[in-house]
């Protein structure tokens, strides 16, 4: 795919540790998009920011069939495929988190940056 043809998808993750059953889908979809050479990003806002706290994703098990994997497995898979993770500053404040509380590889962006990225994306999907 040429650079002109690169498609972008931004997933907005609003669910966090409060609803772990709803937390995995953006990681599955973003990983699939990245594997398809689509530039994928996940923006963590509202409760979604809680998933980024160090140690949290290792404690959440996502059921698949009879077994399950930690949410961290799916997060790492996404990151390894090149998915970008962005977090909303006010969401960190909402949960008493700072950037040094978060896993490596997360970038903080503000509302204006998010809006710009959303306007440039080919698709924005919210969970």
Phi, psi and omega in degrees: 000131178284164182299327178295332184267356183296126178265154179231140175230134174245124175260136179251116183260109179256347180267144181225216182296342178291333181220070185300332180294341180258005188270338189276331188305315179301327179290319177299311184292319180295320177296317178297318179298313180299321178294338178267013182064032173260134178285113185244142177223151173238127178254119183263117180222168184053233181285345179302329180299334181294336180290340185273351180294134180308131177089341184290310185295334178291336183271347183261122180259130178257120183284136174217110182066229182274338183250209179186169177228157175290152176300328180300325177304314182287327176296313180297319179301315179298311182297320180297332178273359176099011178290133178272138177249125178237145178233148180274126181302311180300331178291325174297314179300319180304325184253011178065033181253152173237165181303325180287353174275349189263160175298159178292149174097000180266137177248139177268134175225156178265180182299320180295318178296317178300312181300319177298316179295320180295321178294329180276338183290151174285334179207144173233124183235130185248140177234000000 
